């Protein structure tokens, strides 16, 4: 294997990692800017509000909920409830 092939192999091996890392970095800075300055990131609306309230009720011990039909899939609310129970609820 000559130097040109070694160089090509090294580029082919690292290129996806470099592109993926750059994409993650760009997304991180975009989301950080959104969360710190956008008004919709400061207030829960629509489904986010419903799931947050539901998750807090589950974390408070209301695991079974009320006798009602689920309007939304319950798994996310239960995952939030477990998360709030383990780590606490601390919005900004």
N, C-alpha and C positions, 0 to 999 in steps of 0.2 A: 504494500500500500504506500503510495507516494504522499508527499506533503499536501498536494492539492486535494486528494481524497480524504486525508485526515482533517483538513480544514473544513471541507464540505460536511463531513460527518459531525464535526463539532457544532457547526452552524445548525444543521438539521436537528441535533439533539437539544440545543438550548433555545432555539427560536420560539417554540410553543410556550416555554416557561417565561420568556421575556415578554411576549405578547400578552399572556395571561396575567402576569404581574402588573404590567402597565395598565391593563383594563381594570383590574381590581383597584389600583391606586387612583385612577381617574374616577371610578364609581365612588370610592370612599370620599374623595374631596367634594364631589358633586352632592352626595347625600349629607355630608357634614355642613356644607353651605346651605342646603335646603332646610335641615333641621334647626339651624341656628337663626335663620332669617325669615323664612316663609311663614305667613300667618296661618296657613292650614296645618302646619306642623305643630303649632302651639295648642291647638284645640282639636279634640276628637269629634268627628262628625260621622253620621250614618252608621255603617256596620262596625266601624272601629269603636264607636261609643257603646253600641249594644254589646259587643264582645268584652269590652273593658268592664262594663257594669256587671255583666254575667260572670266574668272571671273573678271579680272582687267578691261577689256573693258566694261563689264556690270556695274561695280562699277563706271566707268568714265561717264556713261550715255548712252552707246550704248546698250539699252535694246532689241532692235529688231534685231540687228546684220546685217549682209550682206544677200543678196539674194542668199543663198546657202542651200543645203540640209544638214541636221544634220548628220555628220558622227558618232557622239557619242551622247548618251542621254543627253539632255540639262538641266535636273533638277539639277544635281550636279553643273554645271557651274553657274546657277542662284543662287543656295544656296551660292556658294563662292562669287558671286557678292554682295549679300546682306550682307554676313559676312564682306567682305572688306569695304563695305559702312558704316556699323555700327561700326566696330572695327578698321578699317584701315588696310593697307597692310604694314607689317613690317618684311620682311624676314631677316635672320641674315647674 
